[in-house]
Amino acid sequence: MRILLLCHAFNSLSQRLYCELAGRGHALSVEYDIADSVAEEAVALFRPDLIIAPYLRRAIPETIWRQHCCLVVHPGIVGDRGPSALDRAIQDGEREWGVTVLQATGDMDAGPVWASAVFPMRLGRKSSIYRHEVSEAATRAVLCAVERFAGGAFVPAPLARGATAAGSGLRPLLRQPERAIDWQRDDSSRVLARLHAADGFPGVADELLGEPCLLFDGWPEDLLRGGPPGAVIAWRETAILRATVDGAVWIGHVRRRAPADSLKLPAAEAFAAQLAGVREAPLAGSPAACWAAPHRTWQDIRYEEADAVGFLHFEFYNGAMSSRQCRRLLAAYAWVRQRPVQVIVLMGGRDHWSNGIHLQQIEAAESPADESLANINAIDDLAEAIIRTDDRLTIAALQGNCAAGGCFLARAADLVWARAGVILNPHYRNMGNLYGSEYWTYLLPARVGAAAAEAIMQQRLPLSASAGVTIGLLDACLAGDPEAFRIDVARRARELAQAADLASRLRAKRARRQADELQRPLASYRAAELAEMERNFYGFDPSYHIARHHFVHKTPHSWTPRHLAIHREPGWRVAQ
C-alpha cells in the first residue's frame, strides 16, 4: 500500500513506524503538517491508500478525512481524549496506560477505534516512556490497524462502544498551574511525578535561585538531606539538588523564562555563578566516582563489573555529549581499561546511546564555531581511544536510539549490538550539510562498502536495528524488552570473556588494526574529516549554523525535507 505519514515532526515514533512499515513492503512518504493546503497538496500528489498521523498538534482537515481513511495515533487508553494524555497519566500516577489508533473525524480523538494496546506504567520521565512503552504499544497497534485496513473486512468500533471504564473522556490541555510544584507541601515522589510529566516539553514553571525558569530532568535522591524545602542544597557536575519536605530531588536541566529564546541547559552550568556558595556533593574520588552508587542519586556515568566484563553506562540527557562530558567519559574509559576485565561493554543510557555533539551547549557558547570544533575533537578523542583498544574486546550495546556521530562512536567498538526497536540515523547532512567526523570515513565503508556508505549519507533515512544488521552496520539485533536486552548482553559478553579463543581473537584484532594503519594512518582520516568540519564551522557556507539554530530553538518547519516527501520529487508519479 501507499501510506502517507502526516506528522508535526519526524520524531522517534514517526521514524519507528516509518521503518516498521517500510520493512513490510509498504511505499512510504512523509509530509509535515504545516498548513491545510500543504497537507491537501501532499494527498493529491501521493494519492495514498491510507494516511497515518503518529504525531500531530492540529486536527486533520475535513477535506482530507472525509475522502481518505486517516488513522490518528493517540497516546492514551480507549476513551481518553485530549492533548495531554501521557502528561496526565504520569502526573496522576496511573498504573496502566496505552495507545489508541482512531479514525479521524470532526471530533478530537473521538473517531472509531481501529486498534489499541496497553502497557504497565513505570516511574520515569515522559520522554523515556514515550520512546519505550508508548512507541512499542503504538507500533503494535498501528501494525494491527494497517493489517485490518488491508484486509478490507474490519469494521472499527465507535468510541462509545469501545470505551473502557478507565477512559476519562475529553480532558483539556494540562497547563502550568496544574503542573506547579508546592515546595512547602509536596513530597519527593509528587515533585518527581510533576517533573516527569513535563519532561521534554513544556517543563515545570518555577523559580530557581531567585530567577523564573522551567525545570526538567528530575532524579531521585535517597541519602542527601538538609535545608528548607525548595532550597538548593548541593550540586554535582551538571545537576543541582533541591530540598523537599521529606528529602531532596535532583534537577538536571533548566531553561530561563527570559529572554524568550533561552535554551534548555544543564542546571549547574546555567546557574554556575549563583552556585558559588553551595556545597559540591561528589560521589567519590575521581576516577573511581564512576562506580555505580548503591542508592538512587544523580549519576550520569557509572560502572559495573561482573565475570571479567566491565559495563560502562553514560546517561546523558537526550543523548547529547558536550566537550566536558566527552572528556569525563574518556577518563572513565581509560580507568576501565586498567580494570581486570576482558570485555568492555559501552552501555550508553536507557533512552539514548549517543546523538553526538551537544548542539544546545554549542549554540549557547560565546563562539559556537570554536565550541563546535572543541566538541568534535573531544568526541573524536573518545572514538580513537575505543578504536585503538587492542587488549580487550569492546562492545557497544545500544539500549536506546542513536544518531549522527553517536552511530560512529558506537561503530568504533569491535561489536555493536542493538535492542530490537532501536532506531539509528547514521548521517549528518540534516544538520546543514555537516560533513561529520568520529572516524566515519574509516569505520562505515569498512562495514558496508563505499557505495552503501555514500547512499546512507545521501539518503538520510532512519534504520531499524534489524535493517542495520542486514546491511552490516550492526552485528546483532537482540531482545526488544529493555530488561531482557540487558540480560542477553551480559550473557553474551560473559561468554566472550570466557571463550577459549579470546587470545586468538585479540591477536587477530591487533593484526587488523596494524594492517589498517599501514594502509592509511588513523590520524589521516581524522585530519581529512576535521578539514571538512572546519569549513562547516568557519567557512562561507552558514548552513550548519542556521540549521543548528533552528534545531535548538525548535523553529516550526516551513517545508518537508525532500528526502522524506518522495511525492515532491521532480518527475515522481504514482505507478499505474
Helices and strands as residue ranges (DSSP letters): E 2-7, H 12-23, E 27-32, H 36-46, E 50-55, H 62-65, E 70-74, E 80-81, H 85-91, E 96-103, E 113-120, H 126-129, I 130-134, H 135-151, H 159-162, E 169-170, H 176-179, H 188-198, E 204-208, E 211-221, E 232-236, E 239-243, E 248-256, E 265-266, H 267-270, G 273-275, G 288-290, E 301-306, E 309-314, G 317-319, H 323-336, E 343-348, E 352-354, H 359-364, H 368-387, E 393-398, E 401-403, H 405-411, E 415-419, E 423-425, H 440-448, H 450-459, E 463-464, H 465-471, E 476-478, H 482-498, H 502-519, H 522-538, H 543-552, G 566-568
